[in-house]
Each structure stands twice: as C-alpha cells, then as structure tokens.
Amino acid sequence: MAAAGGLLLVWGGLLLVLWRTRPPDLTVHEALRLLPDLVRLVRRLAADRSLPRRVRWRLWALLAYLLSPVDLVPDVVPVLGYADDVVVVALALRSVVRSAGADRLRRAWPGSPAGLAVVLRLAGLPAG
C-alpha cells in the first residue's frame, strides 16, 4: 500500500513539473487541436536523415509515446489526459529546435500557418 502511495506522489509531482514547463500563454484546447499535425511533423522530422541521429531517436521515442496507449495520465481523464501529451511534445520540440534549428521545423510543418504559429510557441520560439 505504501508503494502505491509513493508512486502516486511521484506521478503527481511529475505532472506538476510537466505542467509548469509549458509555454505560459498556451492553452490546452489550442494545443489539442494540433495533435494530428504534430504527429505528422514528428514523423517527418524523425525520417529526415540530415538530422543528427540522437535527435531522430528522440523524435522516434516521442512518436512512440504519442501513439502508445500508456501515458503519464490516462487519456480517459478529462482535459488532463491529453495535457500530458501536449507538455511532452513541447519539451521534445524545444530540444529538437535547439539541435536542428527552427527552419527545419518550419519546412516540415504539414498544417496551416496558424497551426505553425502555435507549434512555434510550443517550441519556445516567436510565432513570427
């Protein structure tokens, strides 16, 4: 019983850290609308052989996480179930942009310009 309580406490702490590291002006609703385009973006970047191998491995791991039924917060939990995906994507995109550059992210984006502006904010870049 104590182990389950400890795991629940660690899980809650991790969720708090993930939520606090999101861009401050990004709403969950705004980010959730982008999930299909984000999956295509991650897939395109992961397949780009001009990116360093370590960056591609991070992207494949992110794609596996997004497609996996196992999440930090189960998707059946309203709002929070998908919020962990948004925060994990934001952290991964920031890491990729630091290594690969914002231009690659812009070239690989499959969605609308408005969606790209949100993704750039997710990655910690100015939308312009």
N, C-alpha and C positions, 0 to 999 in steps of 0.2 A: 504494500500500500504506500509506503514511504517513497519507493522508487517511482511510482506513477505520479505522486505529488511533485517530486523533484523534476520529472520530465515535463510536467505541465508548467511548472515555474520557468524552466529553461525555454520552453516553447513560447510562453508569454513574453519573456524578455527579448527573444529573437524577433518576435513580431513587432515589439516596440521599437527596436533598433531599425528594422526594415522600414517601418512607417516614418520614423524621424529622418531617414536619409533620402526620402523622396523630395523632388523639387517642391518648394513651398506653395507655389501657385497652381500646381497640377491637381485637378480633381480626379477622383476615381472614375467617375462617369465618362469624362473626356478620354481617359486612357483606355478604358474598356472597349470603347467603340473602335479602337485601332488594332485590337488583338489579331484579327486575320492578316492585316497588312504587316504587322510586326513579325508574325511567324514567317511570312514570305521574305521580309527583309533579312531576318536572321539566317534563313536558308540560303539566300543569295550570297550573303557575306561569308557564310561558312564554306561555301563551294568555291569562293574566289581564291585561287591558288597563288595570287600575288600577295596575299596577306601572310604574315608570319604564322607558322604552324601553331604556336601557343595561342594566338588569337583565334584561329579557326577551331581549335579544341575547345576553347571557352564557349564559342558560339554553338558548337555541336552539343555541348553539355547544357547550354541554355535551351536549345531546341528540344532536347530530350526531357528537360524539366517541364517545359510548357506543354508537351504532348503526353506526359506521364499522368496517370490517374492519381499518383501520390503527390501531395502538396504539403506545404507547411501548414496551411489552413485548408481544410476540405472545401471544395467548390460549392457544396450544398449550404454552407453558411452564407446567408445573405450579405452582399457587399464585400465583407472581409474575405470571403472565399476566393474572390478574384483579385483583391487588393494586393495579396502577397505576390501574385504573378506580376503585377504592374511594378512593384518595388524591385523585384529581382531583375526584371527586364531593364529598368532604369539603371541599376548598378552595373549590369553587364554592358549596356550601351556606353556608359561613361568610360568603362575600362577599354572597350574596343576603340572608341574615338581617340583616347589617349595614345593608343598604339598604332592605329591605322589612319587616323585623320578624318575630319568631318566631310571632306569631299567624297570619300568612298561611301559614306553613309548616304549622302545626297544622291549619288549616282545609282545606288542600289534600291532606293525607295520606290515601291510599286504603287503607292496610293496617291491621294490628292495633295496639292500644295498645303492646304490647311492641316492635313494629317501630318505632313512633313514638319510643319511648324511645331506641332505637339511633340513629335518624336525628337526634334532638336532640343526642345525644353527638357524632355525626359533625359536626354544625354548630357544635359548641363550646358548647352550651347545657346547663344542668342538665336531667336527664330528668324531673323532677317537674313 
